[in-house]
């Protein structure tokens, strides 16, 4: 999987911005590490899976109704 791929988690779609191996991070150093990383990388969601920290932005769905004439 490449960065900028889309993934689906619990019926919601996300665009992957970056994946960082967990062994390269010291998450215990700061209490608010999640908000710091979100702000620095401009993402709205973080996931831990497959020994990686996934930094993602949610793809919001738009509800619409088609107008027919």
Buried (B, 14 or more C-beta within 10 A) or exposed (E): EEEEEEBEEEEEBBBBBBBBEEEEEEEEEEEEBEEEBBEEBEBEBBBEEEEBBBBBBEEEEEEEEEEEE
